[in-house]
Amino acid sequence: MGRRPTTLALSLTTALATALALPVAVPAGAAPAGVPAVVARPYANPLGPAGADTYADPAVLRGKDGWWYAYGTTDPLREGEGRRHLLPISRSLDLVRWEYVGDAFSEESAPAWLDREVPGALWAPDVRYVEGEYRLYYVVTDTTLTDERGDGAIGVATAPTPAGPWTDTGAPVVGPRRGASGAPGDFLWTFDPHHVTDADGTQHLFYGSYYGGIWVTELDATGRRAVGEPTQVAIDNKYEGAYVVRRDGWWYLFASSANCCAGPTTGYSVHVGRSRDLRGPYVDREGQRLDVSRAGGTPVLAPNGNRWVGPGHNAVVTDLAGQDWMVYHAIDRRDPYLDGTDGINERPMLIDRLDWVGGWPAVRAGAWASEGRQRGPVTGGRAATRFEGGRDGFARTGRWTLAEDRATDAGTYADAAGRASLLARAGGRVRVEADVRQPDGGALALVAGRATGGGTQVRATVDADRGRLVLSAHRGARVVARTSAALARPRDAAAWHSAALEVRDGVARAEVSDARLFDAEASLALRLPRGSRTAGPAGVVAGREGGEVDNLSALPAHRPVTRLVPAPRPGRTVFADGFDGGLRPGWQEVRDPDVRVRGGDLVWPVEVADLGGPGGTASLLLRDAPAGDWTAQTRVTLDVGVDVVRNYQQAGLVAHVDDDHWVRLSHVAIWNTRQTEFGTERPYAGRLQYGGTIVGPPARTTWLRITRTEDASGEQELQASTSRDGRTWVRGGVWTLPAGAHVRVGLAAHGGQPDAEGDVPPPATARFHEFRITRD
């Protein structure tokens, strides 16, 4: 066995050499000169089908017909419509302009086990393509499996095409789960399914929400039934909306935190942790686990002060240049409800670039949701074809015919009879993609570069006979670098698979997957020898058994972003209080706070009171903020412990206009968790509206920071940052205060409240070790 890979590499080199030696020319049927080298249509958020006002919980995949399909949760699509759509479906050729194509279900065709009397709904779709079968996983909010309300479960439907028709499989994949009390109606939230396939071919489903946490379970080979014991990967009361991708040997768990639907103060946001093992434990950038009381999670997307709040419940897609994009919903704070000023939150679909910096993802390198015109995804160009128009930018060698696939959604595809190639001119930085099928076995390769004339050719060879993906670099007849991996899953010769080869910055990467959804059955990386020149033809080459190809592209690879948006940095200190001799002058007491200065700390027992609601009852210790931009910072120890319920005891910073208009950054006990919440309250539609967004994990002693800047309109933007050690900071979301409003900034310790029996848990004590303000 030790010598077999070398023999295999040489045999593949020989098998492909004849085809690759054929001359390359611009074909007579090439794309017209007016077709740009790359198609990247500009866009401005929000997206979605024309006329749709909301499209929450989006899931996206690229079908084998070359269209991208998006699925949304059950809601009316338009203001004033009044009719719900059971998992609406849209499609796009460029990920920017979407057209509505129908709903996965009608009221009549919905799963038979959906309770129609409540009535139940279908939420949070997740779409997959597995060995020729399209699957749609979803939440059934109320079922006929019990005679109680709220018995949510996960279902799955299958279809021959992404547009349907969808047929429910007739039973839950994960059934209703009772809570610990066992009381009637006490069901854990079995929401937000997400399907992945591990490298060994086993299928898994992530699911869960705030009440019960996020779990992963193995599925049977059909993907229709959970098997084995599930594993909890994220603690309850903090995360929902799991979306998991594999990249560079890591599994990344994206999950959303805070309230999805608080209108103009929605603080929903996306965090991430990663693990080498699909079942965890998942840890954030600072090494904090997501399944413990002081749960970690690195922010990927959060409110940034523009029109969008509540960005979350994401999916991830990759364009034809290899750039990842996050698809998610958000709320326009100027128009937060579908109808009127209450009820269904209007959550349209958005898309923005997802960057990977230092092994961690961030939307727009940390700038987060975009407002205004943006460069869009690369979805076409001269060397990109679905073979539907009969003209493309690839030179043909050998015998190719166009065929029609009537058994699947692929449509027209190119069929090679024996050795043949489809090649286009490309630079040294290139990404080649294709859907491939090998009914007669043999080898089919994506290639980039020329092995002759001193150049280097890179090949990603799908060897169907041996069940391997081989990534190799060639100079002349020599293999100068090589790696390979088994295609671990059973392969259906009638099923299309997606293959990709990317050459960039001296590294080649290749993968084979079902549908480009970050759970490849084989994934490889190969560092090329120094001095490798890979410019030249790029495309696909079939060996002597031929092969079938669709959705072929050979386009310039994206240039990754390598630096994050700079984090806020405090400037010159204009006020500091170390509490080493009493309070310094200038502090203003609101409602007589019970504070003492002891041992160099400001000691403040947590009050059974709250700043929220009409006529806030909590005490505050404030001082006037300086003119211009500033940062307020404190270091606080709060002895709330871990795991036990001490709702909602907290301590931290406050920026205060009045009792109905403020922001607050606290270390807070939320049920069994300990979190840093950045909350806000403000008047809206004749009432007070509250919402919060989550920042980094706290420690027993936590550093908290609020940074104030001003946008072009004069509105005040306040951003939260937290730290566990005072050195490494996690940058969180932004809330706004009105332009010109006088702001006081300071400290608070409150939030204790009676439990269900009317008892108040023992009050914690906050010890503030310092407070400072800098002018930035």
N, C-alpha and C positions, 0 to 999 in steps of 0.2 A: 504493500500500500504506500510505502514511503516514496516509491519512484513514480507512481501513477500520475500525480499532478503534472510532472514534467512531460511525460508522454502525452497527456491530454493537451497541454498547451501547444506542443509541437504539432499534434494532429490538427488542432483547430487552426493554427497558423497555415498549414499546408492547404486545408480545406478552403480557406478564405482567400488565399493568395491570388488565385486565378481571377476571381471576381474583382478584387481590389486593384489588380494591375491594369484593368481596362481603362481606356482614356476617359477623362472627365471633360465635358463641354457643357455650355449653356444650352439646354434643350430648346427645340423650336417651339414647343408648347409652354415655355416658361411663363410665369406670371407677368402681366404687363408692367412696363417700366414705371408706371405710376404707382404701383404697389410699394409702400415703404418697406425698408429692410425690417423694421419692427413696428408692430401696431400696439400702441399703448394709449388707449383713449382716455383723455382727461375726464375727471369727474368732480362732483361736489356732493357731499353727503346732505340728505339721506338718499339711499337707493331704494330699489324695490320696483315692482310692476307699476306701470302708469296708472294713476288714480288711486293707488293704495296709500293709506295714511299710516297704517301700522303693520308690522311684520315681525312679531316677537320670536325669540328663541330660534334664530335661523340655523339651519343645517345645510351644507352645500357639498355637492360632489360633481365631478365631470363624468357625464355618461359616455358610453362607447360610440354615441353618435357625434361626439365632439362638442356638445352643448354643456354648459354648467347649469345645474338645477339647484334651486333653493326651496326649502320647505319651512313653513312657519307654524306657530302654535295656533290653537283655535281661538279666533276672535272675528268680529266683523272687520273687513279690510278698510272700509271707508267711513268717514264721519257721516252720521245720519243713516247709515245703511240698515242697521238693526237686525241683520241676518248674519249668523256666525258661519265661518268657513272651517270645516273640519280638516285641519292641516293643509293649508293652501300651498300650491306648487307654482313656481315660476321658472323661467329658463332664460339664459343669456349666452351670447357668443363671446362677450368681452368682459364679463363680470361687472359691467357698469350699467348697460341698458337691459332692463329685465321686462319680460312679458308674462303675464299671468296665463297659465295653461289649464287651470282647474284645481279641484280639491282632491285629496287622497280618498276622502269618503264623503258621501252624502248622508243625510240623516237616516236614509233607508239602508244604505250599504255599510254603515258603521258596524264595528264588532258586535256580535250578538250578545256578548256578555257585558256590554256597556249599559249601565242603568239609565234607561230613558225617562224614568219618572222624576229623577232628581232635578234636572237631567245632568248626567255626567258629561265630561268633555274629554277631548284628546289634546294632550299638551306635549311640548318639548320633543319634537321629532329628532331622530338620529338616523341618517341614511347610509347604507353600506352596499357594496357590490362584492359578493363572495362567490368565486368559482362559477360565474355566469348567472348568478341570481341576485336581483336587487331586493334589499330588505329595508323595511322601514320600522324602526322601533319607536315606541311612543308610550306616554303615560295614559292610562285609563283612570280618570279621577274618582269615579264611583262605579262599582261593578255590581253584577248580580251574583257574585260569589258569596256574599254575605247579605244579611238583611239590614245592614247598618250603613250609615253615611260615612264618607271619607275613607273608604277602604281601597285606596289607590293601589294600582298594580302596573306592571310593564307588559305591553303586548308587542307583537311583531306581525307585519304583513309582508307579502312577497308580490313581485310584479315582474313581467318580462322586459319592461322599459322603465326609465325613471319617472315618466309621466303616468304610469299605471297601465292597465287597471290594477289596483291594489286589492289583495284578498287577505283578510285577517286569517291567521292560522287556527283560530278557534279556541285558544286557551292562553293563559298568561305565561310569559317566560319567567317572571318573578311575581308571585302572588302577593296578596295583602299580608302585611306583617303587623302583628299586634304589639302594642307598647307594653312596657313592664307592668303597668297597673292591671292589664287584662280587662279593664272596664269597657263596657259597650262604647263603641265609637273611638276607642283609643288605638289608632293605627299609626305606625311610623310612616313617614312620608316617603313612599316608594316612587320617587320622581326621577326625571332627567336621565334617561338611559344613554349610554355611550358604548358602542361595540368596538373592540379591537381584537386583532389576532397576534399572538405572541410569535416570536421567531421559530418556535418549535411546532407551529401550526395549530396550537390550541386556541380556541376562541374564548373571549371573556366579555363580560358586561359590567360596566360601572353604573351605579345608580345611587339615589339617595338625596337627602336635602337636610335642612336645618334640624328637623325633628327626626333624629335617628342617625345622622351623619352620612358620609359617603362610603360605599362598599364596592368591592369587586368580587364577582363570582365567575367560575368557569362555566362555559356552556357546552352542551353536547355538540356533536359534529354537524348537526343541522342548524345550530344557532337558535333553536326554538325552546330550549329548556335549560334551566340552571341545574348544574350538578355540583356535588361536593360542598365544602363548607366555605361560605363567603368570608372575606377579610375586610375589616374596616381600615380605610386609608386616610380618612379625614374626620376630625371630631365633629360631633353634632353641635348645633347652635352657632356655626360659623360659616359653613360652605355648602353650596349646591352647584348644579350645572356643570358637572365634570366633563372635560374634554381632554383626551390623552393622546400624545404623539410620541413617537420614538425618533430620536435624533442623536447621532454620534454615540450610540451605546447607552443613552439615557432614556428613560421614560419621563416625560414631563406631564404633570397633572395640572391643567388649568381648571380653576374653580372660581365661582362668583360668590361674593360676600355682601352682606347688608341687605336692606329692603329693596326688592326689585321695583316697587311700585308705590312710591310716595310722592307722585306728582312732581312739582317743581323742586323738591328737596330730596329727590331720589339719589342715594349714595352708592348704589350698586356698582361694583367694580370687579376686576378680574385679577386674581393672584395665581402664583405658580409655585410648585415644588417639584423636585425631581428625585428619581430613584433608579438604581441599576436593575432592580427587580420590579416587575409589573405590579406585584402585590405590596410594594413598599418595603420599608418606611420611606415616605416622601419628605424631603427636607428643603428648606428655602436657601437662598444665597448665603445667609448667615449660619446655616447649619441647624436651624430649628425645625423640628418635626411638625407635620400638619395634623397629627392625630393625638396631641396632648393638650392639656388645659390651656397653657400659654402657647397656643398654636401658631406656628410660623406661616409664612406665605409672602413671597416677593411680589409687590404690585407690578402688573403688566399693563393695566389700563384703568384709569380712574378719572373722575371729573377734573377738568383742567381750567375752569373759569370761563370757557366760551359758552355757546348756547346749549351744549349737550351736557346733560347730567345722566347718571345711572347707566353708564356703558357696561354691558355685561352679557352673560350667557352666550359664549362665543363658539364659533367653529374656526378652523384654519384651512386655507387652501393655498396651493402653490401655482404660480403662473408659469408660462412656458419659458421664462428666463430663469426659473429656479427661485424667484423671490416669493417668500411666504407673505400671506395677507390674512389679517384677522377680520372675520365677518361677525357682527354682533348687533345687538339692538341698543338704542339709547333713547332718551326723552328730551325733546326740545323744551327747556324750562319756560319758554314764552307761550307754548301751546302743549301743555302736558297731558291733557285728557282727550279721549276720542270724541266725546260729546259733552259739552258744558264744562263745568269746573270740578267734576268729581266722577267716580265710576271707573271705567276701563282706562288704564293708562295708555296713551298713544306712544307706541314703541317701534318706530320705523327701523329698517335694516340699514346698517352702515358698513363700510369697509375701509380699512386703513392698513398700511404697510406694517408687517411684523418683522422687526430686526432682532438679530441674535448677536449679542455683544458679550464676549467673555463667557460663553456657554449659557447665557440667560436671555430670555426673550423680553422685548419691550416694544409696545406699539409706537411707531414713529420715533424710535430711539428715546422714548420717554416723554415726547411731546403730547402723546395720547390723541384723543379723538380730533379729527380735522374739521375745520369749518372753512369753506371757500374752495377754490379750484385746486386740484391736486393732479399729479401725474398718475395715470392709472396702471393697472396690471398689464403686462405683456401677454397678449392673447393671440397674436398672429404676426404675419409679415410675409416677405417674399418666399422664404423657405419654411412654409407652414401650410399644410393641406389636410382637409378631411376627405379628399378624393370625390367630393360631391359635384364639383364644377367642371371636372375634366381637364383643368389646367393647374399646374403647380410649378414651383421653382426648383424642381429636382431633375437632374440628368439621369436617364435610365441606361443601364447596361443589362444584357441578358433579356429574357422574355418575361414581361409583366403584362397582366391583363387586369382590367377593372371588373370586379364581380359584385353582385348584390347579395348581402346577407339578409335573408328573409326570416331566419330563425331567431335573430337577436335584434337589438336596436342599432347595430353598427352601421347599417346602410351600405353605401358603396365603399369598397376597400380594394387594395392592390394585392394581387396574387402572383407570386413568383414561381415559375416552373423551372426548378433547378437553380444553378448559380446565377445571381443577378444582384444589382445594386440600384439604389436611389440615393444620389449624392448631390449636395449643393455646396457652393463655395462658403467657407466660414473662416473666421479668425481663430486665433489661438485660445480665446476665451469663449467657450461655446457650450450650449446645452442641447442635447439631442433627446427627443422623446418620441415614443410610438406605442400604440397598442399592437400587440403581436399575438399571432396564433400559429401553432406548428402542428397541424393534424398529421403530418407524415414524420414527425420527429426531426432529428437533425439539429444543426446549429444555425442560429440567426444572430447577427451582431449589429449593435449600434457602434459607429466608428466616428473618429474625429482625427484629422491630420493625415499626412502622407508619410509612409515609411521609407520612401526613396528620396534621393537628393539631399541627404543630411537631415531630413525631418524625422519626426517621431509620430507614429500613429497609435492612438489609444483605442482599444476595442472592449466593449462590454458584450460578452457572448452568452446568449442563453442557449445552453446545451440541453435540449429536451431529452435526449437519449440517456444522458448520465445524470440528469437532474441537478445541474450546477449552473451557477452564474460565475463566469470567469472574467476578471478585469485585468487587462494586460497592455503593456507598452511595447512597441516593435520598432526596430530600426533595420531596414532591409529584411532579411530572413531571420534576424535574431530577436528573441524575446528578452528585453532588457529589464523588465519588471513585471511581476505577476502576483495576483492573489485570487482566491476563489472561495465560494461558499455554496453549501447545499441549498437547493430549493426544497425546503423541509415539508411543504404541504403536498398532499395528493393533488395531482394536476389533471384537470379535465381537458382533453385535447380539443374539445369543441368550445372552450371558454377563452375569451380574450384576457390578456394580462397586459399591464402597463409596464414599460421598461424606460429607464432614463439613464443617460450618461452626461456627466458634467465635467468639464475640464477648465480649471481656473486656478491661477496662482500656484502652479507647479504641483497641483494635486488633482487626481481624477477620482470621481465618485460615481458609483453605479448602483442601481437597485431594480428589483422586480417586485411588483405589487399587484394587487387586484385592481385598485382604483385610485392610486396616487393619494392615499389618505393616511400616510405616516405610520403604517404598520406593515412594512415591506416583508415579503417572505425571504428575501435575501438582500443585503445591503453591504457595500464594500467601499473602501477608500484606499487609494494607492498613491504614494508620493513618487513623482516622476523623477528620473535621473536628472542631475544638474545639467543645464543647457538644452533641455528638451524643447524642440520647436514643433508645436502642434497645429500651426495654421495649415489650411488646405481643405480638402473635401470633407464633408460631414454628412451623415445620414445613416442608412441601413443597408446591410449586405446579407444576402441569403446564401447558405451553403448548398450542396448538391441536392438536398431534399426539398429545397425551396422554402416557402413560408408565406404567411399572410400578414399584411401591414395596414394599419389605419391610423388616422390622427397623427401624422408624422410632422415633426418640426425640427429644425436645426437653426437655432437663433443665438445671438450673443448672450452669454450668461450674465446675470445681474452682477453689479458691483456691490458687495455687502457694506452696510454701514458698520463702522468699527468703533464709534464713540457715542456715548449717551449724551443727551442734552445735559448741560451742566446743572448740578443741583444747587439750590440756594445756599449762599455762604454768608454768614453774619459779617457785618462790617465793624465799625468802631463802636466800642461800648460807650453808651451815654448814661446808663444807669445800671447799678449792680447792688444787690442786697444779699449779703452772706448770712444774715440773721445771727450775727455774732455779738450783738449788743443791743438788741431790740430792733424794732422796725425803723428804717430810715424815713425821713420826712417825705411827704408827698403821697403816701398811701391813703386811699379813701375807702372807708368801711361802708358796705351796703348791707342793711338788715343785721347789724351787730354780730359779725362772725366770732365764734368762740375759739380764738387763736391765742397761742402762747408762744413765746420765744424761749426755748430751753436747749442748752448744750449746743448752741450754734445752729439750731434748726427752728423752723416755724412749724409748730405742732398744732394739728387741726383735726379733732375727731370728726368723722364723717357724719353729716347731719341727715336726719330723716326729713328730707326736703328735696325740692327739685327746682331747677331754673326753668324748666319747660312748662307750658300751659299758661292759661290766662293768669296774670299777676303772679309771676314766679315767686316761690317762697324761700329759695336757697339764699344763703348769705354769700357775699363776694368781697374780695379784697382787690381793689382796682387802683390804677393810676393812669394819668393821661398819656396816651401814646404820642410820640414825637411826630412832627410834621414830616411828610415825605415817606419814603420806604423804610421799613424797620423789621427787626426780628425780635421776638420775645422768646425766652427760653427758661425752662426750669428743670430741676432734677428732684424727683419725688420718690419716696419709699412709701408703699401702700401695703399694709399687712392683711390682705384679703385671702392669702393662701392660694390654693389651687383646688380644682375639682368640685368643691362644695358650692351650693347655691347661696349667693349673697347679693341678690339683685337689688338695685343696680348701683352698688356702692362704687364711688369713683373719686378721683382727684386729678387736677391738672390745670391747664391754662384756659382763660376765657378772654375773648375780644368782644366787647360789649358796646352796642349803641344804646339800647334800652332793653327792658325785660322781654320785649317781643321781637327783638332783632339782635342776634348774637351768634357767635361761633364758639365751640368748646372742644378742646383736645384733652382727653382724659385716659388714664389707665382705669379700666372699668371691669367689674365682674358682671358677666352676662351669662346667667344660669351657671353651668359648670365650667365655662370658659373664662379666660382673662384676655382682654383685647385692648387695643388702643383705638378708641373711636373718635372721629372728628365729626361732631354734630353741628347742626345749625337749626335755628328757628327763625321764622319770618312771617309776616302777615300775607295771606293769600285768600282771595275771594271771600272776604269777610270772616275768615277764621285764621287761627295760627297753624302753620304747617311745619312739622319737624322731620328731619331726616339725618342720617349719619353715614359716613363712609369709614372703612377700616384701613388702618395704616400698618405699621410693623408690629411684631410680637413684643409684648412687654416683658420685663424682668421684675423681680421684687423691687429693685430700684430702676427707674426708667427716666430717660431724658426725653423731654417734649419740647417741640419748637414750632412756632407759628411765624411765617414770613409774609409780610404785607408788601404788595406791589400795586401798581395802578396801570390799568389798560388804557388804550387810546381814547376811550369814551370817558375816562375819569373814574369808572367803577373800581372799587377796591377789591383786589383778589388776595385771599388769604390761603396759604398753602401749609399743610401739616407735614412735619417730619418727626420721626421717633428714632431712638437708639437704645440699645441695651447696655452699652459700655461708654457712651460719650464720644466715641471715635468713628464708628461705622454707623451711618445714618440711612434710614429708609424713608424715601420721599413718597408722600401720599397725596391725597386729593386736594382740590381747591374749592372753597366756598367764597361767595362774594358778599360784600356789604355795599350800600349805596354810595355813589359818588358824593363827596363833600360831607358825609356823615361824620360827626365827632365820635371817635372810638377811644374807649378806655380799655386797658389790657391789664390782666392780673391773674388771680388764683381762685380756685374753688375746691371744696371737698363736700360732696353731698350725694344724694341719690338712694340712700337706704330706704327700703319700703317694707311694709308688712307682707308676710307670705299668705298663702291661701287660708291659713287658720287665724290670721290676724296677728301673728307673732313677728316681731322684728328681729332678724338675725343680729348677732353681736356686732356692734358698729366697729368698723376698722378705724385706724388712726393714720392719717397722712402726715408724713414728715417731709416738708419742703426744705431742701438743703441749700438752695440758691435760687435767685431770680435775677435775670439780667435783660436789658433791652439794648440792642445795637441799632445804629442808623446805617442803612445799607446803601 
